[in-house]
Amino acid sequence: MNPKSTIKGRGAQLNVSNRFFELSHELRDDFLEYCSKEGELADKDKTLYLPVFPKTIVNKVDSPDLGLMYSMNPYQGCEHGCIYCYARNSHEYWGYSAGLDFERRILVKKDAPKLLEAQLKKKSWNAYPIVLSGNTDCYQPAEQQFEITRQCLEVYLKYRHPVAIITKNALVLRDLDILKALAKDQLIAVNISITSLSEETRRILEPRTATIKKRLETVKTLSENGIPVNVMLAPIIPSINSHEILPLAKAASENGALSIAHTIVRLNGAIGEIFTDWVKKTMPDRAEKIVRQIESCHGGTLNDSRYGKRMRGEGKIAEQINNLVKLARQKYFKGKGMPKLNTSLHESYKHGQLKLF
């Protein structure tokens, strides 16, 4: 790794072109224009929090590869900067790049709690677990300032509605009081993402995330407080963290996790260019090997969009990874499993409220 050639504290090392705009199209940057007019120099690596006002917040997920039907994201873009993140491509729909823009321009949905409450109050809504962070991390650094995720959890508790969380940030422990209240009625499940036990790997792969030590402590604290935890070994990247599957599973189990899940990395859309640029700059000695092995998991390309294949891959390396995860489950999680979330209390609450009128 050559640290002098990289942008410290960021995952992506460049901004790739937005596929929804012509090459000649130039996006206005109001913030930088304002600073220029005022005679100030803008910090080019500064994270900008930009308010957006969607009409709805709960999204239906139709992918047969995912075990969820609904998700919600209080933020778009993510300052964590994970280089492999599939959500980077979604930033292009907002007119930004999937590269550095994804990490520097965070879209903030301050109305999310109000929109969520409106959804849960609908007579037509039938309770089904909603996943917080189906796309970007709901406990990324922006949450320290805006507390949108906490407000949404308060709505879930108020309406006795099941919710699952995906995060790699220890900030989730700030809301332990609400999580414990939800857990009493089997209304919460937390998924903690841990992709490596090496701090060196984490720092370059996921530069603005919680340390591995803090994440394992988070798994332990949540588990000790009766909150079911699944650890996401995702993604598994050949020659970067593929050798850590068994020790990762062991650490997760020893800290109280009830299960593990995994995916094999796929670099769809703009992520292929972003990742390839990153790996050449951060791991020049093995970059070619890493890229070649990822391609071997997806029929010779960096991405496979076929349902049933895209998450698990195919070929010898993918088979070895999937078999290791299967062995890890047998060795460390035998007799364990995540409980099913409770959907009955929301129905009771809704019908009880209707009786008041």
C-alpha positions in Angstrom: 0.0 0.0 0.0 1.2 3.5 -0.9 -0.5 5.9 1.5 1.0 8.9 -0.2 -1.0 8.2 -3.3 -4.4 7.9 -1.6 -7.0 10.3 -0.2 -6.8 9.7 3.5 -10.0 8.9 5.3 -11.9 8.1 2.1 -12.7 4.8 0.4 -13.2 5.9 -3.2 -10.2 7.6 -4.7 -12.0 9.3 -7.6 -15.3 10.6 -8.9 -16.5 8.5 -11.8 -18.8 10.0 -14.4 -22.6 9.8 -13.8 -24.2 7.4 -16.4 -27.4 9.5 -16.4 -25.6 12.6 -17.7 -23.9 13.3 -21.0 -20.1 13.7 -20.7 -20.5 17.4 -21.6 -23.0 18.0 -18.8 -21.6 20.0 -15.9 -23.3 19.8 -12.5 -23.5 23.1 -10.5 -21.9 23.0 -7.1 -23.7 25.8 -5.3 -21.6 25.4 -2.1 -18.3 25.8 -3.9 -19.7 28.6 -6.0 -20.9 30.5 -2.9 -17.5 30.1 -1.2 -15.7 31.3 -4.3 -17.9 34.5 -4.5 -17.3 35.1 -0.8 -13.5 34.9 -1.2 -13.3 31.7 0.9 -11.5 28.5 0.1 -13.8 25.5 0.4 -12.5 22.3 2.0 -12.7 19.9 -1.0 -12.8 16.9 1.4 -15.6 18.3 3.5 -18.7 16.3 4.0 -21.9 18.2 3.0 -25.3 17.3 4.6 -28.0 18.2 2.1 -31.7 18.0 3.0 -34.1 16.2 0.7 -37.8 15.8 1.0 -39.2 12.5 -0.4 -42.9 11.9 -0.4 -42.5 8.4 1.0 -39.9 6.6 3.1 -40.8 2.9 3.1 -39.7 1.0 -0.1 -40.8 -2.4 -1.3 -37.9 -4.7 -2.2 -38.7 -7.2 -4.9 -35.4 -8.9 -5.2 -35.8 -12.7 -4.6 -32.2 -12.8 -3.3 -33.0 -10.8 -0.2 -34.9 -12.0 2.8 -36.9 -8.7 3.2 -39.8 -7.0 1.5 -39.6 -3.5 2.9 -36.7 -1.1 3.7 -36.2 2.5 4.6 -33.1 4.8 4.5 -32.9 8.0 6.5 -29.8 9.0 4.6 -28.7 8.6 1.0 -24.9 8.4 0.5 -22.7 7.1 3.3 -19.7 8.7 4.9 -18.4 5.3 6.0 -16.8 5.1 2.5 -16.8 1.3 2.1 -15.2 0.8 -1.2 -17.3 -2.2 -2.3 -20.7 -0.7 -1.3 -23.5 -1.6 -3.8 -25.4 1.5 -2.7 -22.9 3.7 -4.4 -24.8 3.3 -7.7 -28.0 4.8 -6.2 -26.3 8.1 -5.7 -26.3 8.6 -9.5 -30.1 8.9 -9.4 -29.7 12.0 -7.4 -27.3 13.5 -9.9 -24.0 12.7 -8.1 -21.1 10.4 -8.6 -20.9 6.9 -7.1 -17.3 7.7 -6.2 -16.3 10.4 -3.8 -19.7 12.2 -4.0 -21.3 9.2 -2.4 -19.1 9.7 0.7 -19.0 13.5 0.7 -22.6 14.5 -0.2 -25.0 12.9 2.3 -28.7 13.5 1.6 -30.7 13.8 4.8 -34.3 12.9 5.1 -35.4 14.9 8.2 -39.1 14.0 7.5 -38.4 10.3 7.7 -40.1 9.8 11.2 -43.2 11.6 10.1 -43.4 9.7 6.8 -42.9 6.4 8.6 -45.7 7.2 11.1 -48.0 8.0 8.2 -47.2 4.7 6.6 -47.8 2.7 9.8 -51.2 4.4 10.4 -52.6 3.4 7.1 -55.6 1.1 7.3 -54.3 -0.8 4.3 -50.8 -1.4 5.9 -50.3 -4.9 7.1 -47.4 -5.3 9.5 -44.2 -6.7 8.0 -40.6 -6.2 9.2 -39.1 -3.1 7.8 -35.3 -3.0 7.5 -33.5 0.2 8.5 -30.5 0.6 6.2 -31.6 -1.5 3.3 -29.3 0.7 1.2 -27.1 3.0 3.3 -26.1 2.8 7.0 -28.7 4.4 9.3 -26.0 4.9 12.0 -23.4 6.6 9.8 -21.7 9.8 11.3 -24.6 12.0 10.2 -26.9 10.2 12.7 -24.9 11.8 15.6 -26.1 15.2 14.5 -29.6 14.5 13.1 -30.9 11.5 15.3 -33.3 10.5 12.5 -32.8 6.8 13.2 -33.6 7.2 16.9 -36.8 9.1 16.1 -37.8 6.4 13.7 -37.2 3.7 16.3 -39.5 5.7 18.7 -42.2 5.5 16.0 -41.7 1.7 15.7 -42.0 1.3 19.5 -45.1 3.6 19.6 -46.9 1.5 17.0 -45.5 -1.9 18.2 -44.1 -2.6 14.7 -41.2 -5.0 13.9 -38.0 -3.5 12.6 -34.6 -4.8 11.7 -31.3 -2.8 11.6 -28.2 -3.2 9.5 -25.2 -1.3 10.6 -21.4 -1.4 11.1 -21.4 1.5 13.6 -21.2 1.2 17.4 -23.5 4.3 17.6 -26.4 1.8 17.7 -25.7 1.4 21.4 -26.8 5.0 22.0 -30.3 3.7 21.4 -30.1 0.7 23.7 -33.0 1.9 25.8 -35.4 1.8 22.8 -33.9 -1.4 21.5 -34.5 -3.2 24.8 -38.1 -2.0 24.9 -38.6 -3.3 21.4 -36.9 -6.6 22.3 -39.4 -7.3 25.1 -42.0 -7.9 22.5 -39.8 -9.5 19.9 -39.9 -6.5 17.6 -36.2 -6.0 16.9 -33.3 -7.7 15.2 -29.9 -6.1 14.6 -27.4 -7.1 11.9 -23.8 -6.0 12.6 -21.5 -6.0 9.6 -18.0 -7.3 10.3 -15.8 -8.0 7.3 -12.4 -8.4 8.9 -10.5 -8.9 12.2 -7.6 -6.8 10.9 -7.6 -3.1 11.7 -5.3 -2.5 8.8 -7.8 -4.1 6.4 -10.7 -2.2 7.9 -9.0 1.2 7.7 -8.5 0.9 3.9 -11.6 -1.1 3.1 -14.1 0.8 5.3 -12.2 4.0 6.4 -14.8 5.8 8.5 -16.5 2.9 10.3 -16.2 1.7 13.9 -13.2 -0.3 14.8 -13.4 -4.1 14.8 -13.0 -4.1 18.6 -16.0 -1.8 19.0 -18.1 -3.8 16.6 -17.5 -7.0 18.5 -18.2 -5.2 21.8 -21.4 -3.9 20.2 -22.5 -7.5 19.3 -21.7 -8.6 22.9 -23.6 -5.7 24.5 -26.6 -6.1 22.4 -26.7 -9.8 23.0 -26.3 -9.4 26.7 -29.3 -7.1 26.7 -31.6 -9.7 25.0 -31.4 -8.1 21.5 -30.9 -10.8 18.8 -27.8 -10.2 16.6 -26.9 -11.6 13.3 -23.3 -10.8 12.0 -23.0 -10.0 8.3 -19.7 -11.4 6.8 -20.4 -9.3 3.8 -18.9 -9.0 1.4 -16.3 -11.8 1.2 -13.6 -10.5 -1.1 -11.1 -13.1 -2.5 -7.6 -12.5 -1.3 -8.6 -9.7 1.0 -10.8 -11.2 3.7 -11.7 -14.7 2.3 -9.1 -16.3 4.6 -10.9 -14.9 7.7 -14.2 -16.6 7.4 -13.7 -19.1 10.2 -12.0 -16.7 12.7 -14.7 -14.1 12.0 -17.5 -16.6 12.6 -15.8 -17.8 15.8 -15.5 -14.2 17.1 -19.1 -13.5 16.3 -20.3 -16.6 18.1 -18.2 -16.0 21.2 -19.6 -12.5 21.5 -23.2 -13.7 21.4 -24.3 -13.5 17.8 -27.1 -16.0 16.9 -26.2 -16.4 13.3 -24.0 -15.3 10.4 -24.8 -14.3 6.8 -22.5 -13.7 3.8 -22.3 -12.5 0.2 -19.5 -12.7 -2.3 -18.5 -9.3 -3.6 -19.9 -8.2 -6.9 -18.9 -4.9 -8.4 -21.9 -3.8 -10.4 -22.3 -0.5 -12.3 -19.8 2.2 -11.5 -18.4 0.2 -8.5 -16.2 -1.9 -10.8 -14.2 1.2 -11.9 -14.1 2.6 -8.4 -12.9 -0.6 -6.8 -10.4 -1.4 -9.5 -8.8 2.1 -9.1 -8.8 1.7 -5.3 -7.2 -1.7 -5.2 -4.4 -0.7 -7.6 -3.6 2.3 -5.3 -3.9 0.5 -2.0 -2.8 -3.0 -2.8 -0.6 -2.7 -5.9 1.3 -5.9 -5.2 -1.8 -8.1 -5.4 -4.4 -5.9 -7.2 -4.3 -8.0 -10.4 -4.8 -11.2 -8.4 -7.8 -9.8 -6.5 -9.5 -8.5 -9.6 -8.9 -11.8 -11.4 -10.3 -13.9 -8.6 -13.4 -11.7 -8.3 -14.0 -12.2 -12.0 -13.7 -15.9 -11.6 -16.6 -15.9 -9.2 -18.9 -14.2 -11.8 -18.2 -15.9 -15.0 -15.2 -13.8 -16.0 -16.7 -10.4 -15.2 -16.8 -8.2 -12.1 -20.5 -8.4 -11.8 -23.3 -11.0 -12.2 -26.8 -9.7 -12.1 -28.5 -13.1 -12.2 -30.8 -13.8 -9.3 -29.7 -16.8 -7.4 -26.1 -16.4 -8.6 -25.1 -12.8 -8.0 -24.8 -13.1 -4.2 -23.1 -16.5 -3.9 -21.1 -16.5 -7.1 -20.0 -19.6 -9.0 -16.7 -21.4 -9.8 -14.1 -23.0 -7.6 -13.3 -19.9 -5.5 -16.9 -19.1 -4.8 -17.5 -22.8 -4.0 -14.7 -22.7 -1.5 -16.0 -19.6 0.2 -19.6 -20.9 0.4 -18.4 -24.2 1.8 -16.3 -22.4 4.5 -19.3 -20.4 5.6 -21.4 -23.6 5.8 -18.6 -25.2 7.9 -18.5 -22.1 10.1 -22.2 -22.4 10.8 -21.9 -26.0 11.7 -18.9 -25.4 13.9 -20.0 -22.2 15.8 -23.7 -21.8 15.4 -25.2 -25.2 15.8 -28.5 -25.0 17.6 -28.6 -21.2 17.3 -30.8 -19.0 15.1 -32.5 -15.6 14.8 -36.1 -15.4 16.2 -38.9 -14.5 13.9 -40.1 -10.9 14.5 -43.6 -10.3 15.9 -46.1 -8.8 13.6 -49.2 -9.4 15.7 -48.9 -6.4 18.1 -49.2 -3.8 15.5 -52.4 -5.3 14.2 -53.7 -5.3 17.8 -52.6 -1.7 18.2 -54.2 -0.6 15.0 -57.5 -2.3 15.7 -57.5 -0.9 19.3 -57.1 2.6 17.9 -59.9 2.2 15.5 -62.3 1.3 18.3 -61.8 4.8 19.7 -63.7 6.3 16.8 
